[in-house]
Amino acid sequence: MVATFFDYLKLVRWKNLLLAAFIQLFLRYGFYIPFGMDPALDHWQFASGVFATMLLMAAGYIINDIYDVESDKINKPDRLIVQNKVSEKNAWILYYLFNAIGLIISFSLSLIINRFKYFSIPVITVVLLFLYATDFKRKPFIGNLIISLLAALSIITVLFFDIMPLISMPSTSIELRYFVLIVHVFIAVFAFLTTLVRELIKTLEDITGDRQAGYVTLPLKIGEKNTVILSIFALTSLIAFSLFSVVKVNMIYLYIYSAMFLLIPWLIVFYLLISNKEKKYKMAQQWMKISMFTGILSLLVLQI
């Protein structure tokens, strides 16, 4: 078995890693700095933090694939990486290596900003990703909830390491503190709800393989129809939350942007969920991923 470089890229979900890196880079260089904030980390330190995030995420994807081989043989046999392209031994080596490097970088950054307690964030991330892959993924809803919380946590990590030292200073105005915290609450909730909808849809797509692998995911517990209803409810909650946020900001450009680049993708997802189209769940997942990207970009509109 000889794995190529591209096999390893597929193993760590390189597109998802780039999206996560983009979000963190965008928050700093497209939002913090243009609004006149002075982050705690210099450019190289921040880049190291982004790299650490990518490593920990990659490790999470790897261990998930290691423990998900039997299900993936049925759900996506053409995309099976572990045991098919990459040996399980090499996958484990990469898992430990990526976690070790990611945690060492995170520990170093927590010392640099003199906030050792922030090191608990990446540690919690590693633990939750391990528990998800080995146990929680096989249970109804709790696995979906954990991944959604981790998506929100990845956003908050940027706040704690790069901006929290700044807004914790007595000289920082109350207005700036409030603004930064409100924006991050919005992004975290948005990331949580968007990921939750996508995770619920993913369980619908993986019903066949999960059943044969002995998992008890939400569709296998309450049925496919009820899971679709729950997905629509979560999607409706996301739309309501986003609409509330847009109305609070009350900018014409934000109304237009949200209608074009958020509402339309979500309506497409709604249509796919209630349709009888082949591969509808896969398409719905892709549209939710697109809406995550366009949702983060909506912060650019605040600068107009």
N, C-alpha and C positions, 0 to 999 in steps of 0.2 A: 504494500500500500504506500504510494508516493503522493503526498498531498502537495498541491501547488499553492503559491502565494494567494491566488484568488480563492482557493478553498478556505483558507484561513480568514480572509476578508468576509466571506459569506458566513463563516462560523460566528464571528463577532458582530454581525449585523452592521456593517460599516456605514450604511446609509443612516441608520438610527443614531450611530455615534456622531456622525457629522451634524445631524440635526441638533443633538444635545449641545455640541460644541458651538454651533451657530447661535443658539439661544443665549448661552452664557456670554459669548463674545458680543452679541448684539446688545445685551443689557448693559454691558460696560461701555462699549464704544459708540453705541447708537442711542443710549439713553442716559446713563449716569453722567458721563463726561460732557455731552452737549448741554445738559442741564446745569453745568457748573459744579458738579460734585468732584471731590478729590479722593479717589479710592485709596484704601490702605495698602494694597499690594502694587508693586511696580509691574511693568509690562511682562517681564520674564517670570515673576512670581505668579502672576495671574495666569499666564500661559501654562505654567506647571500645574496649577489648580485645575484648569480645563482638561489637561492631559490626564490628571489623576481621576477625574470624573469619568472620562472615556475608558480608562483601564478598569475601573470598578464595574462600569456598565458591561464592558466586554466580558469580564469574569462572570457576571450574572447570566449573560446569554450562553456562555460556555457550559456552566453547570446545569442550566436549564435543559440544554440539548443532551447532556450526558444522561440525565435522569428521564428524558422524554423519548428515548430511542424507540421503544415499542409502539408508542402512540404515533410518532412521526412516520414509522414504516407504513402506516395505513393512511394517515392524513396527508402527508406530503412525501411519498417515497422518492420522487424525482429530486427533492431538495434535501434529502437526508445527508448530513455531513459527518457526524460522529459515527464511527464504525464503517462508514461507506467511503469517505474521502480522508478523514483525519482519524487516527487511532485514538481509542479512549485514553490510553496512557499519555499521549501527547496533549490531549485535551485537558487532562488533570494537571499536567505540568504547567500549561499556560494559565489555568485557573489560579493556581497558587502563586505563580509569578506575577500575574497582573494585580492580584489582590495585595501582594506584598509591596510592590512598587507604589501602587495607588495609596496605600495606607502610610507608607514612609513619607511620601510627598505631602499628604494631608497633615501628618504629625508635624513635619517641618514648618508648614505654613501656619499652623496653630501657634507654634512657638514664636514665629516671626512677628505675628500680630499680638502676641502676649494674651492669647485667648485659648488656653489649653482645652477648656471644656468644649470648644467647637469641634474638637477631634472626635467627639462622640457621634457626630452626624455621619461621617463615612463608615465608622464602625457599625452603627445601627444599620446602615445601608447594606453592608456585607452580610450581616446576620440575617436580615429580612430576605435578601435574595437567596441565601442558602435555604432558609426555611420554606420559602416559596417553591423552590425547585424540588426539595426532598419530601415535602408534606402538603403545604397549603394549596398547591396547584390542583391537587386531586380532590379537594373539598369544594362544596358549593359556595360561591361568592367571596369567601375570605381571601382567596388568591387574587381575585380581580381587585379587591379592595386594597390589598398590599401593594400591588403594582401601581395603582392609581395614586396612592399616598407617596410612593417613591418618586413618581413623576413630579409631584408637587414639591417634594423634599429637594429634588435636584435644583429647583428654582431657588428655594430658600437658602440653599448652601451658598450660592453666590452672595446673597445678602449678608449672611453671617461672616463670611471670610473677608469680603471686599468692602462692604459698606457699613456694617454694624459698628466697627470701631470708630468710623467717622460720625455717625449720627448719635453715638453714645457720648461724644464729647460735650461738655457743658456749653461750649461756645456755639454749638449747632442750634439753629433756630427751631422752634417748635413746629413752624410751618413746614420746614424741610423734612423733619422727622416724620411728620404726619403724611406728607406727600409720598415719601419713599415707602413707608409701611403700607399705605393704601394700595399703591401700585403693585407691590409684591403680593399682597393678599389677593388682589384681582388675578394676577398671573398664576399664583399657586392654585386657587380655586378653579380657574379656567383649565389649567393643566390636569387637575384631578378629575374634573367632570368629563373632559375630552377623552382622557385615557380610560376612564371607567366605561364610557360608551363603547370605545374600541375594544376593550377587553371582553365585554359582554358579547359583542358581535363575534369575536374570535372564538368564544366557547361554542357559539352556534355553528361556526364553520368546522370545528373539530369534533363534532358529536360522534361520528362513526369510529374514529381512532380512539377517542377517549373511552368510549363504551367497551371496546375490545381490550383496552389496556387496564380496565378495572377502575377507572377514575369515577368519581361521583361529582361531576361538575354541575353547574346550575341547570342547564337544559336537561340533563339526565335525572335531576332531582325533581324539578317542577314542570318539565316539559318544554318543548321548543316554542310552542305558541306563547306560553307565559313568559318565557325569557325574552321573546321579541317584544312583548308588552312592556316588560321591565326596561328593556333597552330604549324603547320609545319614550318611556317616562323619564329616564336619565337624560335622553337627548332634549326633551322638553324642558327639563330643569336647566340644562346648559344654555338653551336659547333664552329662557326667562332671566337667568343670571346675567347673560351678556347684554340683553336688552335693557335691564335695570342699570347696568354699568354705563352703557352708551347714553341713556337718558340723563344720568347724573352728570356726565361730562358735558352733554348738550352742545356738541359741535356738528355743524352741517356736514363737514368732510368725513367725520367719523360715522355719521348715519349712512352716508353714501358708501363708504368703504365696507362697513359691516354688512350692508344689504348685498353687496356684490360678492364679497370674498368670504363671508361667514354664513349668512342666511341661505344663500343659494346652495352651497355644498351640503349644508345640514338638511335642506329640503330634499336634495337628491338622496341622502342617506335614508331619510324617512320613506321616500318612495321605494327604495330598494328593499327595505325591511318588510314592507307590506306587499311586495310584488312576488311573482313566481319566476323571476329571471334566474337562469343558471349562473352559478358563482356569484350570486348577489351579495353574500356575506363578505366575500373577498373584496369586491368592489366597494362596499360600504366602509370596510376598514381603511382602504386607501383614501377615500374621501375624508374620513375623520383625521387621518394623518396630515392631509393637506390643510385642513382647517386649523390644526395645531400650529402649523407654520404661519398661516395668514393671520391667525389670532395674535401671535407674538409680534408680528410686523405692524399690527394696528397701533402700537406705541409710537411709531413714526408720525402718525397723524397728529399726535398731541403736540408735536413741534411746529406744526404749521401756524 
